[in-house]
Amino acid sequence: MSDGNWNLEGFEEAFDVWAEQEAPDHDLRIRVLSWLLTRLEDPYAGVRREPTFDNLWFGPVPGSLRSGTVVACSYWIFESTRALRCNSIATLSLPL
């Protein structure tokens, strides 16, 4: 669990790149941004650790399912510095 003292690194830039490439509708942008902010409270909620990478976590954004695709995010968790570093935000085909 977290006490909410996490720092987000690179999430804004990754969001901007994703939004420019995918041109999502307003509702989807808001869902993704809202979910990203939930990482500040509990970065482990609803994601799983990638088994071949230490500290890399991945998961779908709830409510982002559209026509067989879902928005997913991967990020590194650095507990010692309380930092979350975005690896990518992408629209992926199902199944994940």
Contact map, one row per residue, 1 for C-alpha under 8 A:
111000000000000000000000000000000000000001010000000000000000000000000000000000000000000000000000
111110000000000000000000000000000000000011100000000000000000000000000000000000000000000000000000
111110000000000000000000000000000000000011000000000000000000000000000000000000000000000000000000
011111000000000000000000000000000000000111000000000000000000000000000000000000000000000000000000
011111100000000000000000000000000000000110000000000000000000000000000000000000000100000000000000
000111110000000000000000000000000000001110000000000000000000000000000000000000000111000000000000
000011111000000000000000000000000000000100000000000000000000000000000000000000000111000000000000
000001111110000000000000000000000000000100000000000000000000000000000000000000000011110000000000
000000111111000000000000000000000000000000000000000000000000000000000000000000000011110000000000
000000011111110000000000000000000000000000000000000000000000000000000000000000000000111000000000
000000011111111000000000000000000001000000000000000000000000000000000000000000000000110000000000
000000001111111100000000000000000000000000000000000000000000000000000000000000000000000000000000
000000000111111110000000000000000000000000000000000000000000000000000000000000000000000000000000
000000000111111111000000000000000000000000000000000000000000000000000000000000000000011110000000
000000000011111111100000000000001000000000000000000000000000000000000000000000000000000010000000
000000000001111111110000000000000000000000000000000000000000000000000000000000000000000000000000
000000000000111111111000000000000000000000000000000000000000000000000000000000000000000000000000
000000000000011111111110000000000000000000000000000000000000000000000000000000000000000011000000
000000000000001111111111000010000000000000000000000000000000000000000000000000000000000000000000
000000000000000111111110000000000000000000000000000000000000000000000000000000000000000000000000
000000000000000011111110000000000000000000000000000000000000000000000000000000000000000000000000
000000000000000001111111000000000000000000000000000000000000000000000000000000000000000000100000
000000000000000001111111100000000000000000000000000000000000000000000000000000000000000000000000
000000000000000000100111110110000000000000000000000000000000000000000000000000000000000000000000
000000000000000000000011111110000000000000000000000000000000000000000000000000000000000000000000
000000000000000000000001111111000000000000000000000000000000000000000000000000000000000000000000
000000000000000000000000111111100000000000000000000000000000000000000000000000000000000000000000
000000000000000000000001111111110000000000000000000000000000000100000000000000000000000000000000
000000000000000000100001111111111000000000000000000000000000000000000000000000000000000000000000
000000000000000000000000011111111100000000000000000000000000000000000000000000000000000000000000
000000000000000000000000001111111110000000000000000000000000111100000000000000000000000000000000
000000000000000000000000000111111111000000000000000000000000100100000010000000000000000000000000
000000000000001000000000000011111111100000000000000000000000000000000000000000000000000000000000
000000000000000000000000000001111111110000000000000000000000000000000000000000000000000000000000
000000000000000000000000000000111111111000000000000000000000110000000000000000000000000000000000
000000000010000000000000000000011111111100000000000000000000000000000000000000000000000000000000
000000000000000000000000000000001111111110000000000000000000000000000000000000000000000000000000
000000000000000000000000000000000111111111100000000000000000000000000000000000000000000000000000
000001000000000000000000000000000011111111111000000000000000000000000000000000000000000000000000
000111110000000000000000000000000001111111100000000000000000000000000000000000000000000000000000
011111000000000000000000000000000000111111100000000000000000000000000000000000000000000000000000
111100000000000000000000000000000000011111111000000000000000000000000000000000000000000000000000
010000000000000000000000000000000000011111111010000000000000000000000000000010000001000000000000
100000000000000000000000000000000000001001111111000000001000000000000000000000000000000000000000
000000000000000000000000000000000000001001111110000000000000000000000000000000000000000000000000
000000000000000000000000000000000000000000011111000000000011000000000000000000000000000000000000
000000000000000000000000000000000000000000111111100000001111000000000000000000000000000000000000
000000000000000000000000000000000000000000010111110000001110000000000000000000000000000000000000
000000000000000000000000000000000000000000000011111011111100000000000000000000000000000000000000
000000000000000000000000000000000000000000000001111111111100000000000000000000000000000000000000
000000000000000000000000000000000000000000000000111111000000000000000000000000000000000000000000
000000000000000000000000000000000000000000000000011111000000000000000000000000000000000000000000
000000000000000000000000000000000000000000000000111111110000000000000000000000000000000000000000
000000000000000000000000000000000000000000000000111111110000000000000000000000000000000000000000
000000000000000000000000000000000000000000000000110011111000000000000000000111000000000000000000
000000000000000000000000000000000000000000000000110011111100000000000000011110000000000000000000
000000000000000000000000000000000000000000010011110000111110000000000000011110000000000000000000
000000000000000000000000000000000000000000000011110000011111000000000001111000000000000000000000
000000000000000000000000000000000000000000000111000000001111100000000001110000000000000000000000
000000000000000000000000000000000000000000000110000000000111110100000111100000000000000000000000
000000000000000000000000000000110010000000000000000000000011111100000111100000000000000000000000
000000000000000000000000000000100010000000000000000000000001111110000000000000000000000000000000
000000000000000000000000000000100000000000000000000000000000111110000000000000000000000000000000
000000000000000000000000000100110000000000000000000000000001111111001110000000000000000000000000
000000000000000000000000000000000000000000000000000000000000011111111110000000000000000000000000
000000000000000000000000000000000000000000000000000000000000000111111100000000000000000000000000
000000000000000000000000000000000000000000000000000000000000000011111000000000000000000000000000
000000000000000000000000000000000000000000000000000000000000000011111100000000000000000000001100
000000000000000000000000000000000000000000000000000000000000000111111110000000000000000000111100
000000000000000000000000000000000000000000000000000000000001100111011111000000000000000000111100
000000000000000000000000000000010000000000000000000000000001100110001111100000000000000011110000
000000000000000000000000000000000000000000000000000000000111100000000111110000000000000011110000
000000000000000000000000000000000000000000000000000000000111100000000011111000000000011111000000
000000000000000000000000000000000000000000000000000000011110000000000001111100000000011110000000
000000000000000000000000000000000000000000000000000000011100000000000000111110000001111100000000
000000000000000000000000000000000000000000000000000000111000000000000000011111000001111000000000
000000000000000000000000000000000000000000100000000000111000000000000000001111100111100000000000
000000000000000000000000000000000000000000000000000000100000000000000000000111111111000000000000
000000000000000000000000000000000000000000000000000000000000000000000000000011111110000000000000
000000000000000000000000000000000000000000000000000000000000000000000000000001111110000000000000
000000000000000000000000000000000000000000000000000000000000000000000000000001111110000000000000
000011100000000000000000000000000000000000000000000000000000000000000000000011111111000000000000
000001111000000000000000000000000000000000000000000000000000000000000000000011111111100000000000
000001111000000000000000000000000000000000100000000000000000000000000000001111000111110000000000
000000011110000000000000000000000000000000000000000000000000000000000000001110000011111000000000
000000011110010000000000000000000000000000000000000000000000000000000000111100000001111110000000
000000000100010000000000000000000000000000000000000000000000000000000000111100000000111110000000
000000000000010000000000000000000000000000000000000000000000000000000000111000000000011111000000
000000000000011001000000000000000000000000000000000000000000000000000011110000000000011111100000
000000000000000001000000000000000000000000000000000000000000000000000011100000000000000111110000
000000000000000000000100000000000000000000000000000000000000000000001111000000000000000011111000
000000000000000000000000000000000000000000000000000000000000000000001111000000000000000001111101
000000000000000000000000000000000000000000000000000000000000000000011100000000000000000000111111
000000000000000000000000000000000000000000000000000000000000000000011100000000000000000000011111
000000000000000000000000000000000000000000000000000000000000000000000000000000000000000000001111
000000000000000000000000000000000000000000000000000000000000000000000000000000000000000000011111
